[in-house]
Amino acid sequence: MNDIGGSNNIAVPGTSAWDQLTTPAYSQNNNDANASVTPTTPTKTTPNEPAPIFSGNEELHPDLVLQGWRKCWSKRENRHYFWNKSSGESLWEMPRHFDPLTDPLGICSGGTPQTPSPHNAALKRRPSEETQGPPMKRFILAGPWDLEVCSNVIIVERPPTLFPHPYPEVEAMRAAYTIRLIKTYEDLCSRRENIKAPRESFMRWLMERKVIDRGFDPLLPSHCHPEISPSMYREIMNDIPLKIVKPKFTGDARKQLSKYAEAAKNLIEIRSAPAESKKVVKWNAEETFQWLRRTVGASYEDFQDRLAHLKRQCEPHLVATVKGSVEQLCSKIYHLSAEHARKIRERHMQLLKENGIPPPQPPPAPPILRKVWCYPIQFVIPPLRMPVIEYIHERDHMVIKYSHASMPQPDTQYINLTHLQKLEQLYRYNCYDDKKFDLFIGRVWCLLRRYQTFLGNITGSTTEAELTQSALPVSVFECLHRHFGVSFECFASPLNSYFRQYCSAFSDTDSYFGSRGPFLEFKPLSGSFQANPPMCEEIIDATLQHIERLLADSQEPLSFIVFLPEMKESNLPFMSRVEESHFKRKLVVVPGMVHEYRHGYQHVLPKSEIYMKNIHGTMVVWLQNNEGFSRWGPTESRVEALLEAFRPVRDKERDKAQQDAANATILNPATEPTGRSSSSTTD
């Protein structure tokens, strides 16, 4: 956090970053060369591109240089002109300074419109000459999102990513290796431990590993310490010798007790366990069988208590017996993942070399650490030319197919038209290297393929992502923005985001659509955030630690509203971290079964199936520093509005209908709620 803490030295003392970037008077009166100015988003630079003769850029504004403008000398005209290496534009006059995020054409920028030079004015055309008349209307896209909300997030300018641009062939290769790894994991669980691989444990393993991974692949772990994953080890151990589920009926409880005793006995017999462990486990299993034979009419609670007693007696011996085998399994999966990541990297570098693009090198550090408005992830290297991607419009969704000689059949991805239009709008806002949308369909295919691979959805027919990729209802986001100034999501994706600025799991595939990269690598100075981390203990704990550091290091208004699953009678580390945090301003619980979430596969499901009941409660925690609390504090009225926003739409409509009926009865007392007139009753 030294880079963020040190950034306060570049500004005028006593002036906050928020005031510097939001007060016009400060920008007008500031003459310090190192002070913050109204920030812009740096455009992508393309190396190895032929450029005109430069004569120095000392007269250009730093933001114009970041946008790609260069001051050049024209030998033919014997005078200076200005050339943009990103767009290819050339102007005789100094280009106007504007913000490409909110005003990409410079239409709304201040200052007097420039007039063309009388000397050979036709040779150099300016955009202002072609934009006479009223500006074009902005296209507002309707849907379960609000992409017009501007960000209030301030960060320190950061270097671009070293990840290469996603490419369909490489993404298909990554998907094939990941599917192979999933099948290897399932096979090892079945052969070595005689259990079925825990559901969604591989996906949670990917998430848990990314908390500590320092490798070169955006999906597969390749450089982690320790190599053995606590998440994978814990989930496998929980299912040995038998996966315990809460039974519904007494008969199910009796069967589960019998199966557990039999599985524990068989496991200790076939493994090389100490004689004392074998003696204890066999004796407890035989005692359980005798109890079952002589007990008639036992209750549900009796069977559950007996099972808990059997687990307490046998579990330490079973864990000691299988610990080495499970650790070897976890280690083997990690090393296979690192090997697959290396092969994927080599193929990607080979494709870059074949197209004359050098491998990515770390960019130089910026000379001045400026405070800027938050902008999307940028790339160091240029993209490859996309291969042919087929897309077919079928009713209300789009079918996108990619074919390759190494693939037996085309890899097909689906997305409904509403979310495809959303991706197009996000692409228009956040992508600067493809103004003509030549790479759009290919990048959408890579995005869909990446998330399908990440969720372990091999066939594309399962819907197990509702817990990992589920999102809050639209009414909750509207309330968060209206009452708490939230304009940024800490855990989202281009497919389920509500705002156009968010953090997501993948910097490469998501950056074109507004992603600011993974949240654990994101270091904001100011802003109001919503955080709904996936259900992974390691990610939740790392998220809370990261938020604590950000709040402690920033003197600007900073607020995080965190949504966590309610854990009753739990000793998880993140629960104690929430309770003991001195940044906690308020904590409320939304009960289970009385609120909804949006499904993780909302981009392919029908609208009628998007909302789903949440059976567990949701904790809402406000973590704010003093400045954030004074600006976005959880007052009683604001909290009540948020709890009301959580209510399902159907419940709100039902209450409204009942209220309308009651009002109608008051206005017309001759009419009863049943619709019969009071005069029609008989004695």
C-alpha positions as CSV (number, residue, x, y, z in Angstrom):
1,M,0.0,0.0,0.0
2,N,3.0,2.3,-0.1
3,D,2.2,3.4,-3.6
4,I,-1.2,4.6,-2.5
5,G,-0.1,6.1,0.7
6,G,2.7,7.9,-1.0
7,S,0.4,9.4,-3.6
8,N,-0.8,12.0,-1.2
9,N,2.6,13.7,-1.5
10,I,1.9,14.7,-5.1
11,A,-1.1,16.9,-4.3
12,V,-1.5,20.2,-2.7
13,P,-1.3,19.7,1.1
14,G,-4.6,19.8,2.9
15,T,-6.6,19.0,-0.3
16,S,-8.2,15.6,-0.6
17,A,-8.1,13.6,-3.9
18,W,-11.9,13.7,-4.0
19,D,-11.9,17.5,-3.8
20,Q,-9.1,17.8,-6.3
21,L,-11.0,15.8,-8.9
22,T,-14.5,17.1,-8.2
23,T,-13.9,20.8,-7.6
24,P,-13.6,22.9,-10.8
25,A,-12.1,25.8,-9.0
26,Y,-9.1,23.7,-8.0
27,S,-8.4,22.6,-11.5
28,Q,-8.6,26.2,-12.8
29,N,-6.3,27.7,-10.1
30,N,-3.8,24.8,-9.9
31,N,-0.4,25.7,-11.4
32,D,1.6,22.9,-9.8
33,A,2.9,20.6,-12.5
34,N,2.7,17.6,-10.3
35,A,-0.8,18.2,-9.0
36,S,-3.7,16.1,-10.1
37,V,-5.8,17.2,-13.1
38,T,-9.1,16.0,-14.4
39,P,-8.1,12.4,-15.3
40,T,-8.5,10.6,-18.5
41,T,-8.2,7.0,-19.5
42,P,-4.8,6.2,-21.1
43,T,-5.3,4.7,-24.6
44,K,-3.7,1.6,-25.8
45,T,-0.3,2.0,-27.4
46,T,0.8,-0.1,-30.3
47,P,4.6,-0.8,-30.5
48,N,6.5,-1.4,-33.8
49,E,4.2,1.0,-35.6
50,P,5.7,3.4,-38.2
51,A,5.4,6.9,-37.0
52,P,6.2,10.4,-38.4
53,I,9.2,12.4,-37.4
54,F,8.6,13.7,-33.8
55,S,9.8,17.1,-32.7
56,G,9.1,16.7,-29.0
57,N,5.9,16.7,-27.0
58,E,6.9,19.2,-24.3
59,E,4.0,21.5,-25.4
60,L,1.3,18.8,-25.2
61,H,-0.8,18.2,-22.2
62,P,0.1,14.9,-20.4
63,D,-3.4,13.6,-20.9
64,L,-3.2,14.3,-24.7
65,V,0.0,12.3,-24.8
66,L,-1.7,9.4,-23.0
67,Q,-4.5,9.6,-25.6
68,G,-1.9,9.0,-28.3
69,W,-1.3,12.5,-29.6
70,R,2.2,13.4,-30.8
71,K,3.6,16.7,-32.1
72,C,5.3,16.1,-35.5
73,W,7.1,18.2,-38.1
74,S,5.8,18.3,-41.7
75,K,8.7,18.6,-44.2
76,R,6.3,19.3,-47.1
77,E,4.5,22.1,-45.3
78,N,7.5,23.2,-43.2
79,R,5.5,23.5,-40.0
80,H,4.2,21.5,-37.0
81,Y,1.1,19.3,-36.9
82,F,-0.4,16.9,-34.4
83,W,-0.9,13.1,-35.1
84,N,-2.7,10.5,-33.0
85,K,-1.0,7.1,-33.1
86,S,-4.1,5.4,-31.8
87,S,-6.8,6.7,-34.2
88,G,-4.6,7.9,-37.1
89,E,-6.0,11.4,-37.0
90,S,-3.9,14.4,-37.9
91,L,-4.6,18.1,-37.1
92,W,-2.9,21.3,-37.9
93,E,-4.1,22.9,-34.7
94,M,-3.5,21.8,-31.1
95,P,-6.1,19.1,-30.2
96,R,-8.5,20.0,-27.5
97,H,-8.2,18.3,-24.1
98,F,-11.2,16.1,-23.3
99,D,-12.2,13.0,-21.3
100,P,-12.6,10.0,-23.6
101,L,-14.8,8.2,-21.1
102,T,-17.6,10.8,-20.9
103,D,-16.9,12.8,-24.1
104,P,-15.1,10.6,-26.7
105,L,-15.4,13.1,-29.5
106,G,-14.6,16.2,-27.5
107,I,-18.0,17.7,-28.3
108,C,-18.7,18.8,-24.8
109,S,-15.2,20.0,-24.0
110,G,-14.8,23.6,-23.0
111,G,-13.2,26.3,-25.1
112,T,-13.9,28.0,-28.3
113,P,-14.2,25.8,-31.4
114,Q,-11.1,25.9,-33.5
115,T,-11.1,27.2,-37.0
116,P,-9.2,25.4,-39.8
117,S,-5.9,26.7,-40.9
118,P,-6.2,28.8,-44.1
119,H,-2.9,27.3,-45.3
120,N,-3.8,24.0,-47.1
121,A,-6.7,23.4,-44.7
122,A,-8.1,20.7,-46.9
123,L,-5.0,18.5,-46.4
124,K,-5.7,18.0,-42.7
125,R,-9.3,17.4,-41.6
126,R,-10.4,17.8,-38.0
127,P,-13.3,16.0,-36.3
128,S,-14.8,19.4,-35.3
129,E,-15.3,20.1,-39.0
130,E,-17.5,17.0,-39.4
131,T,-19.6,17.5,-36.2
132,Q,-21.5,20.7,-37.1
133,G,-25.0,20.9,-35.7
134,P,-26.5,19.4,-32.5
135,P,-24.6,16.4,-31.0
136,M,-26.0,12.9,-31.5
137,K,-28.4,11.5,-28.9
138,R,-26.9,8.9,-26.5
139,F,-28.3,5.4,-26.8
140,I,-29.6,4.3,-23.4
141,L,-29.8,0.5,-23.2
142,A,-32.8,-0.9,-21.2
143,G,-32.2,-4.0,-19.0
144,P,-31.4,-5.2,-15.5
145,W,-28.5,-2.7,-15.2
146,D,-27.7,1.0,-15.4
147,L,-24.7,1.6,-17.6
148,E,-25.0,5.3,-17.5
149,V,-23.9,5.7,-13.8
150,C,-20.6,7.5,-13.7
151,S,-17.9,6.2,-11.4
152,N,-16.9,8.1,-8.2
153,V,-13.8,5.9,-7.8
154,I,-10.4,7.5,-7.6
155,I,-7.2,5.4,-8.0
156,V,-3.5,6.0,-8.5
157,E,-2.4,5.6,-12.1
158,R,-1.3,2.0,-12.7
159,P,0.7,0.1,-15.3
160,P,-1.1,-2.0,-17.9
161,T,-1.4,-5.8,-17.7
162,L,1.2,-8.2,-19.0
163,F,-1.4,-10.8,-20.0
164,P,-1.7,-11.1,-23.8
165,H,-5.0,-10.5,-25.5
166,P,-7.3,-13.5,-25.5
167,Y,-7.4,-15.5,-28.7
168,P,-10.0,-18.2,-29.7
169,E,-7.4,-21.0,-30.4
170,V,-5.7,-20.4,-27.1
171,E,-9.0,-20.2,-25.2
172,A,-10.2,-23.4,-26.7
173,M,-6.9,-25.0,-25.7
174,R,-7.3,-23.7,-22.2
175,A,-10.8,-25.1,-22.0
176,A,-9.7,-28.6,-23.2
177,Y,-6.9,-28.7,-20.7
178,T,-9.2,-27.6,-17.9
179,I,-11.8,-30.2,-18.8
180,R,-9.1,-32.9,-18.8
181,L,-8.0,-31.7,-15.4
182,I,-11.5,-31.9,-14.0
183,K,-11.9,-35.5,-15.3
184,T,-8.5,-36.4,-13.7
185,Y,-9.6,-35.0,-10.4
186,E,-12.9,-36.9,-10.5
187,D,-11.0,-40.1,-11.4
188,L,-8.5,-39.7,-8.6
189,C,-11.3,-39.2,-6.0
190,S,-13.0,-42.3,-7.3
191,R,-10.0,-44.6,-7.5
192,R,-7.9,-43.5,-4.6
193,E,-10.5,-42.3,-2.0
194,N,-13.5,-44.3,-3.2
195,I,-15.7,-41.1,-3.1
196,K,-17.4,-39.0,-5.7
197,A,-15.6,-35.7,-6.3
198,P,-17.3,-33.0,-4.1
199,R,-19.7,-30.9,-6.1
200,E,-18.2,-27.6,-7.3
201,S,-15.0,-28.2,-5.3
202,F,-12.9,-27.8,-8.4
203,M,-14.3,-24.4,-9.1
204,R,-13.8,-23.3,-5.5
205,W,-10.2,-24.7,-5.8
206,L,-9.6,-22.4,-8.8
207,M,-10.9,-19.4,-6.8
208,E,-9.0,-20.2,-3.7
209,R,-5.7,-20.7,-5.6
210,K,-6.1,-17.4,-7.4
211,V,-5.9,-15.6,-4.0
212,I,-2.2,-16.6,-3.8
213,D,-1.3,-17.5,-7.4
214,R,1.5,-15.4,-9.0
215,G,1.6,-17.4,-12.2
216,F,1.2,-16.4,-15.9
217,D,-2.2,-18.0,-16.7
218,P,-5.4,-16.1,-15.9
219,L,-7.4,-19.2,-15.0
220,L,-5.2,-22.2,-14.2
221,P,-2.9,-22.0,-11.0
222,S,0.7,-22.2,-11.9
223,H,2.8,-20.5,-9.1
224,C,1.2,-21.1,-5.6
225,H,2.7,-21.6,-2.2
226,P,1.8,-23.8,-0.5
227,E,1.1,-26.3,-3.2
228,I,-1.6,-28.2,-1.3
229,S,-4.9,-26.4,-1.3
230,P,-6.6,-26.1,2.1
231,S,-10.0,-25.8,0.3
232,M,-9.6,-29.0,-1.8
233,Y,-8.1,-30.9,1.1
234,R,-10.9,-29.9,3.4
235,E,-13.7,-30.8,1.0
236,I,-12.3,-34.2,0.2
237,M,-11.8,-34.9,3.9
238,N,-15.4,-34.0,4.6
239,D,-16.6,-36.7,2.3
240,I,-14.4,-39.5,3.7
241,P,-15.5,-42.2,4.3
242,L,-19.0,-41.0,3.4
243,K,-20.6,-37.7,2.5
244,I,-22.9,-36.7,5.3
245,V,-26.2,-34.9,4.3
246,K,-29.0,-33.9,6.6
247,P,-31.7,-36.6,6.1
248,K,-35.3,-35.7,5.7
249,F,-36.9,-38.8,7.3
250,T,-36.2,-41.2,10.2
251,G,-35.6,-44.0,7.7
252,D,-33.0,-42.0,5.9
253,A,-31.2,-41.2,9.2
254,R,-31.1,-44.9,10.0
255,K,-29.7,-45.8,6.6
256,Q,-27.0,-43.1,6.7
257,L,-25.8,-44.3,10.1
258,S,-25.5,-47.9,8.8
259,K,-23.7,-46.8,5.7
260,Y,-21.2,-44.6,7.6
261,A,-20.3,-47.5,10.0
262,E,-19.8,-49.9,7.0
263,A,-17.7,-47.3,5.0
264,A,-15.5,-46.6,8.0
265,K,-14.9,-50.3,8.7
266,N,-14.1,-51.0,5.0
267,L,-11.7,-48.0,4.8
268,I,-9.7,-48.9,7.8
269,E,-9.4,-52.5,6.7
270,I,-8.0,-51.8,3.2
271,R,-5.6,-49.0,4.2
272,S,-2.3,-49.4,6.0
273,A,-3.4,-48.0,9.3
274,P,-1.9,-48.6,12.8
275,A,-3.2,-51.6,14.7
276,E,-4.7,-49.3,17.4
277,S,-6.6,-47.3,14.8
278,K,-8.0,-50.4,13.2
279,K,-9.1,-51.7,16.6
280,V,-10.9,-48.5,17.6
281,V,-12.7,-48.0,14.3
282,K,-13.8,-51.7,14.0
283,W,-15.0,-51.8,17.6
284,N,-17.2,-48.7,17.2
285,A,-18.6,-49.9,13.9
286,E,-19.5,-53.3,15.4
287,E,-21.1,-51.5,18.4
288,T,-23.2,-49.4,16.0
289,F,-24.4,-52.5,14.1
290,Q,-25.4,-54.2,17.4
291,W,-27.3,-51.0,18.5
292,L,-29.2,-50.9,15.2
293,R,-30.1,-54.6,15.4
294,R,-31.5,-54.4,19.0
295,T,-33.1,-50.9,18.7
296,V,-36.7,-50.7,17.5
297,G,-38.6,-47.5,17.1
298,A,-35.7,-45.1,17.7
299,S,-36.4,-41.4,16.8
300,Y,-34.8,-39.2,14.2
301,E,-32.7,-37.5,16.9
302,D,-31.5,-40.8,18.3
303,F,-30.0,-41.8,14.9
304,Q,-28.4,-38.3,14.5
305,D,-26.9,-38.4,17.9
306,R,-25.5,-41.9,17.3
307,L,-24.0,-40.8,14.0
308,A,-22.3,-37.8,15.7
309,H,-20.9,-40.0,18.4
310,L,-19.5,-42.5,15.8
311,K,-17.9,-39.7,13.8
312,R,-16.2,-38.3,16.9
313,Q,-14.7,-41.7,17.8
314,C,-13.6,-42.7,14.2
315,E,-12.8,-39.5,12.5
316,P,-9.3,-38.8,14.0
317,H,-8.1,-42.3,13.1
318,L,-9.6,-42.1,9.5
319,V,-8.0,-38.7,8.9
320,A,-4.6,-40.0,10.1
321,T,-5.0,-42.9,7.7
322,V,-5.9,-41.1,4.5
323,K,-4.1,-37.7,5.1
324,G,-1.0,-38.6,3.0
325,S,-3.1,-39.9,0.1
326,V,-5.3,-36.8,0.0
327,E,-2.3,-34.5,0.1
328,Q,-0.7,-36.4,-2.8
329,L,-4.0,-36.0,-4.7
330,C,-4.1,-32.2,-4.2
331,S,-0.4,-31.9,-5.1
332,K,-0.8,-33.9,-8.3
333,I,-3.8,-31.7,-9.4
334,Y,-1.7,-28.6,-8.8
335,H,1.3,-29.8,-10.7
336,L,-0.8,-30.9,-13.7
337,S,-2.4,-27.5,-13.7
338,A,1.0,-25.8,-13.7
339,E,2.1,-28.0,-16.6
340,H,-1.0,-27.2,-18.6
341,A,-0.6,-23.5,-18.0
342,R,3.0,-23.7,-19.3
343,K,1.9,-25.4,-22.5
344,I,-0.9,-22.8,-23.0
345,R,1.6,-20.0,-22.5
346,E,4.1,-21.5,-25.0
347,R,1.4,-21.8,-27.6
348,H,0.3,-18.2,-27.1
349,M,3.9,-16.9,-27.3
350,Q,4.4,-18.9,-30.5
351,L,1.3,-17.3,-32.1
352,L,2.6,-13.8,-31.2
353,K,6.0,-14.7,-32.7
354,E,4.4,-15.9,-35.9
355,N,2.6,-12.6,-36.2
356,G,5.7,-10.5,-35.5
357,I,4.7,-9.4,-32.0
358,P,7.5,-9.5,-29.4
359,P,6.7,-11.1,-26.0
360,P,5.3,-8.7,-23.4
361,Q,7.8,-6.8,-21.3
362,P,7.1,-4.9,-18.1
363,P,6.3,-1.3,-18.9
364,P,8.3,1.5,-17.3
365,A,6.9,3.0,-14.1
366,P,5.0,6.3,-14.7
367,P,7.2,9.3,-13.8
368,I,4.4,10.9,-11.8
369,L,1.9,8.9,-9.7
370,R,-1.2,10.8,-10.5
371,K,-4.6,10.4,-8.9
372,V,-7.1,9.6,-11.7
373,W,-10.6,8.5,-12.2
374,C,-10.8,4.7,-12.3
375,Y,-10.3,3.4,-15.9
376,P,-10.4,-0.1,-17.4
377,I,-7.4,-2.5,-17.6
378,Q,-5.0,-1.7,-20.5
379,F,-2.7,-4.1,-22.4
380,V,1.0,-3.8,-23.1
381,I,1.0,-5.7,-26.4
382,P,-1.3,-5.4,-29.5
383,P,-4.0,-8.0,-30.2
384,L,-3.8,-10.8,-32.8
385,R,-6.1,-10.7,-35.8
386,M,-9.2,-12.7,-35.0
387,P,-10.0,-15.9,-37.0
388,V,-13.4,-16.4,-38.6
389,I,-16.2,-16.6,-36.0
390,E,-19.6,-17.7,-37.1
391,Y,-22.7,-16.2,-35.4
392,I,-26.3,-17.0,-36.1
393,H,-29.4,-15.2,-34.8
394,E,-32.0,-17.6,-33.5
395,R,-35.1,-16.2,-32.0
396,D,-34.1,-14.3,-28.8
397,H,-30.5,-15.5,-28.5
398,M,-27.3,-15.5,-30.5
399,V,-25.3,-18.7,-31.4
400,I,-21.6,-18.1,-31.7
401,K,-19.4,-20.8,-33.1
402,Y,-15.6,-21.2,-33.4
403,S,-14.0,-24.0,-35.5
404,H,-10.4,-25.2,-35.6
405,A,-8.6,-28.0,-37.4
406,S,-7.7,-29.6,-34.0
407,M,-11.3,-29.6,-32.8
408,P,-13.7,-32.5,-33.8
409,Q,-16.6,-30.1,-33.9
410,P,-17.3,-26.4,-33.5
411,D,-17.3,-25.0,-30.0
412,T,-20.7,-23.3,-29.7
413,Q,-21.6,-20.6,-27.1
414,Y,-25.0,-19.1,-26.5
415,I,-26.1,-15.7,-25.2
416,N,-29.5,-13.9,-25.3
417,L,-29.8,-10.8,-27.4
418,T,-30.4,-8.5,-24.4
419,H,-27.1,-9.4,-22.8
420,L,-25.3,-9.3,-26.2
421,Q,-26.5,-5.7,-26.6
422,K,-25.2,-5.0,-23.1
423,L,-21.8,-6.3,-24.0
424,E,-21.8,-4.2,-27.1
425,Q,-22.6,-1.1,-25.0
426,L,-19.9,-1.9,-22.5
427,Y,-17.4,-2.5,-25.4
428,R,-18.3,0.9,-26.8
429,Y,-17.6,2.6,-23.4
430,N,-14.4,0.7,-22.5
431,C,-12.5,-0.5,-25.6
432,Y,-10.2,1.9,-27.4
433,D,-8.3,-0.4,-29.8
434,D,-11.3,-1.6,-31.8
435,K,-13.5,1.3,-32.7
436,K,-14.9,-0.5,-35.8
437,F,-15.9,-3.6,-33.7
438,D,-13.8,-5.9,-35.9
439,L,-12.7,-8.0,-32.9
440,F,-16.0,-7.8,-31.0
441,I,-17.5,-11.2,-31.8
442,G,-14.3,-13.1,-31.2
443,R,-13.8,-11.4,-27.9
444,V,-17.4,-12.2,-26.9
445,W,-16.8,-15.9,-27.7
446,C,-13.6,-15.9,-25.6
447,L,-15.5,-14.3,-22.7
448,L,-18.3,-16.9,-22.9
449,R,-15.8,-19.8,-23.3
450,R,-13.8,-18.6,-20.3
451,Y,-16.7,-18.5,-17.9
452,Q,-18.1,-21.8,-19.1
453,T,-14.7,-23.3,-18.4
454,F,-14.3,-21.6,-15.1
455,L,-17.7,-22.8,-13.8
456,G,-16.8,-26.4,-14.7
457,N,-19.7,-26.6,-17.1
458,I,-18.4,-29.2,-19.5
459,T,-21.5,-29.9,-21.5
460,G,-23.1,-26.4,-21.1
461,S,-26.3,-28.0,-19.8
462,T,-25.9,-27.7,-16.0
463,T,-26.8,-24.6,-14.0
464,E,-24.6,-24.9,-10.9
465,A,-23.3,-21.3,-11.1
466,E,-26.3,-19.8,-9.3
467,L,-24.3,-19.6,-6.0
468,T,-21.0,-18.4,-7.5
469,Q,-22.2,-16.0,-10.2
470,S,-25.6,-14.9,-8.7
471,A,-26.2,-11.2,-8.4
472,L,-28.3,-8.9,-6.2
473,P,-31.7,-7.9,-7.4
474,V,-32.0,-4.7,-9.5
475,S,-34.0,-2.9,-6.8
476,V,-31.1,-3.4,-4.3
477,F,-28.6,-1.9,-6.7
478,E,-30.9,1.1,-7.4
479,C,-31.2,1.6,-3.6
480,L,-27.4,1.3,-3.1
481,H,-26.8,3.9,-5.8
482,R,-29.5,6.3,-4.6
483,H,-28.9,6.2,-0.9
484,F,-25.2,5.2,-0.5
485,G,-23.6,6.5,-3.7
486,V,-22.5,3.1,-4.9
487,S,-21.2,3.1,-8.5
488,F,-18.8,0.1,-8.4
489,E,-19.1,-3.7,-7.9
490,C,-16.1,-5.5,-6.3
491,F,-17.2,-9.0,-7.6
492,A,-19.0,-9.2,-10.9
493,S,-18.5,-10.1,-14.5
494,P,-19.5,-8.6,-17.8
495,L,-22.5,-10.9,-17.8
496,N,-24.0,-10.1,-14.4
497,S,-22.8,-6.6,-13.6
498,Y,-25.2,-3.8,-12.9
499,F,-22.8,-0.9,-13.3
500,R,-20.4,-0.4,-16.2
501,Q,-17.4,-0.3,-13.8
502,Y,-16.6,-3.4,-11.7
503,C,-13.9,-5.8,-10.7
504,S,-13.9,-9.4,-12.0
505,A,-11.9,-12.6,-12.0
506,F,-10.2,-12.1,-15.3
507,S,-8.3,-9.1,-16.5
508,D,-7.8,-10.2,-20.1
509,T,-11.3,-11.3,-21.3
510,D,-13.2,-8.8,-19.2
511,S,-11.2,-5.7,-19.7
512,Y,-12.9,-4.7,-23.0
513,F,-16.2,-4.7,-21.2
514,G,-15.4,-2.5,-18.2
515,S,-13.5,-4.7,-15.8
516,R,-10.9,-3.1,-13.6
517,G,-9.2,-6.5,-12.8
518,P,-9.4,-8.7,-9.7
519,F,-10.5,-7.0,-6.6
520,L,-7.6,-8.2,-4.5
521,E,-5.3,-6.3,-6.9
522,F,-7.5,-3.2,-7.0
523,K,-6.4,-0.3,-4.7
524,P,-8.9,2.6,-4.8
525,L,-8.3,5.8,-2.8
526,S,-11.9,7.0,-2.7
527,G,-15.4,5.8,-3.7
528,S,-18.4,3.8,-2.6
529,F,-18.4,0.1,-3.4
530,Q,-20.7,-3.0,-3.2
531,A,-19.0,-6.3,-2.5
532,N,-20.7,-9.7,-2.9
533,P,-17.8,-12.2,-2.8
534,P,-18.4,-15.8,-3.9
535,M,-19.0,-18.5,-1.3
536,C,-15.4,-19.4,-0.8
537,E,-13.9,-19.1,2.7
538,E,-10.4,-18.1,1.6
539,I,-11.8,-15.4,-0.8
540,I,-14.1,-13.9,1.8
541,D,-11.3,-13.7,4.4
542,A,-8.8,-12.2,1.9
543,T,-11.5,-9.7,0.8
544,L,-12.1,-8.5,4.3
545,Q,-8.4,-8.2,5.0
546,H,-8.0,-6.2,1.8
547,I,-10.9,-3.9,2.7
548,E,-9.4,-3.3,6.1
549,R,-6.0,-2.3,4.6
550,L,-7.7,0.1,2.1
551,L,-9.7,1.8,4.8
552,A,-6.7,2.1,7.1
553,D,-4.5,3.6,4.3
554,S,-6.9,6.1,2.8
555,Q,-7.8,9.6,4.1
556,E,-10.4,10.0,1.4
557,P,-14.1,9.1,1.6
558,L,-14.2,5.3,1.3
559,S,-17.1,2.9,1.8
560,F,-17.8,-0.8,1.3
561,I,-21.2,-2.4,1.7
562,V,-20.4,-6.2,1.9
563,F,-23.0,-8.9,1.4
564,L,-22.1,-12.2,3.1
565,P,-23.9,-15.5,3.7
566,E,-25.3,-15.8,7.2
567,M,-23.3,-18.4,9.2
568,K,-25.1,-19.4,12.4
569,E,-23.0,-21.3,14.9
570,S,-19.9,-20.9,12.8
571,N,-16.3,-20.4,13.8
572,L,-15.1,-19.4,10.4
573,P,-12.2,-16.8,10.5
574,F,-14.1,-14.2,8.5
575,M,-17.0,-14.1,10.9
576,S,-14.7,-13.0,13.8
577,R,-13.0,-10.6,11.4
578,V,-16.4,-8.9,10.7
579,E,-17.3,-8.7,14.3
580,E,-14.0,-7.3,15.5
581,S,-13.5,-4.8,12.7
582,H,-13.3,-1.2,14.0
583,F,-14.5,0.0,10.6
584,K,-17.8,-1.7,11.0
585,R,-20.6,0.8,11.1
586,K,-23.6,-1.4,11.0
587,L,-24.6,-5.0,10.4
588,V,-28.1,-6.2,9.5
589,V,-29.4,-9.7,8.4
590,V,-31.9,-10.3,5.7
591,P,-33.7,-13.6,6.6
592,G,-33.7,-16.5,4.2
593,M,-36.6,-17.4,2.0
594,V,-37.9,-13.7,2.0
595,H,-35.4,-12.3,-0.6
596,E,-34.2,-13.3,-4.0
597,Y,-31.0,-13.3,-6.1
598,R,-30.5,-13.2,-9.9
599,H,-29.3,-16.5,-11.3
600,G,-25.7,-16.9,-12.4
601,Y,-26.8,-18.0,-15.9
602,Q,-29.1,-15.0,-16.5
603,H,-27.4,-14.4,-19.9
604,V,-28.9,-17.7,-21.2
605,L,-32.0,-18.4,-19.1
606,P,-35.5,-17.1,-19.9
607,K,-36.6,-14.0,-18.0
608,S,-39.2,-16.0,-15.9
609,E,-36.4,-18.2,-14.4
610,I,-33.8,-15.5,-13.6
611,Y,-34.9,-14.8,-10.0
612,M,-34.5,-17.5,-7.4
613,K,-35.3,-17.7,-3.6
614,N,-32.3,-17.6,-1.3
615,I,-32.8,-20.2,1.4
616,H,-30.0,-18.8,3.6
617,G,-29.9,-15.4,5.2
618,T,-27.7,-12.6,3.9
619,M,-25.6,-10.4,6.2
620,V,-25.1,-6.8,5.1
621,V,-22.1,-5.1,6.7
622,W,-21.1,-1.4,6.3
623,L,-17.3,-1.0,6.5
624,Q,-16.4,2.7,6.2
625,N,-13.7,5.1,7.3
626,N,-14.6,8.3,9.0
627,E,-14.9,10.3,5.8
628,G,-16.9,7.6,4.1
629,F,-19.2,7.3,7.1
630,S,-19.9,11.0,7.1
631,R,-20.9,10.9,3.4
632,W,-22.5,7.5,3.0
633,G,-23.3,6.4,6.6
634,P,-26.0,3.8,7.2
635,T,-28.7,6.0,8.7
636,E,-31.9,4.3,9.9
637,S,-33.9,5.6,6.9
638,R,-31.3,4.3,4.4
639,V,-31.1,0.9,6.0
640,E,-34.9,0.6,6.0
641,A,-34.9,1.5,2.3
642,L,-32.3,-1.2,1.6
643,L,-34.3,-3.9,3.5
644,E,-37.4,-2.9,1.6
645,A,-35.5,-3.2,-1.7
646,F,-34.7,-6.8,-0.8
647,R,-38.3,-7.8,-0.8
648,P,-39.3,-9.9,-3.9
649,V,-41.1,-8.1,-6.7
650,R,-44.1,-10.5,-6.4
651,D,-44.5,-9.7,-2.7
652,K,-44.5,-6.0,-3.4
653,E,-47.0,-6.4,-6.2
654,R,-49.3,-8.4,-3.9
655,D,-49.1,-5.8,-1.1
656,K,-49.8,-3.1,-3.6
657,A,-52.9,-4.9,-4.9
658,Q,-54.2,-5.4,-1.4
659,Q,-53.6,-1.8,-0.6
660,D,-55.4,-0.7,-3.8
661,A,-58.3,-3.0,-2.9
662,A,-58.5,-1.5,0.6
663,N,-58.4,2.0,-0.8
664,A,-61.2,1.1,-3.2
665,T,-63.3,-0.2,-0.3
666,I,-62.8,3.0,1.7
667,L,-63.8,5.2,-1.2
668,N,-66.8,3.0,-2.1
669,P,-68.1,1.4,1.2
670,A,-71.1,0.0,-0.6
671,T,-68.8,-2.5,-2.3
672,E,-67.3,-5.3,-0.2
673,P,-64.0,-6.9,-0.9
674,T,-65.7,-9.9,-2.4
675,G,-67.4,-7.8,-5.0
676,R,-70.9,-8.4,-3.8
677,S,-73.2,-5.4,-2.9
678,S,-74.2,-5.2,0.8
679,S,-77.8,-4.8,-0.3
680,S,-77.8,-8.3,-1.9
681,T,-77.5,-10.1,1.5
682,T,-80.6,-11.9,2.7
683,D,-81.9,-12.6,6.2
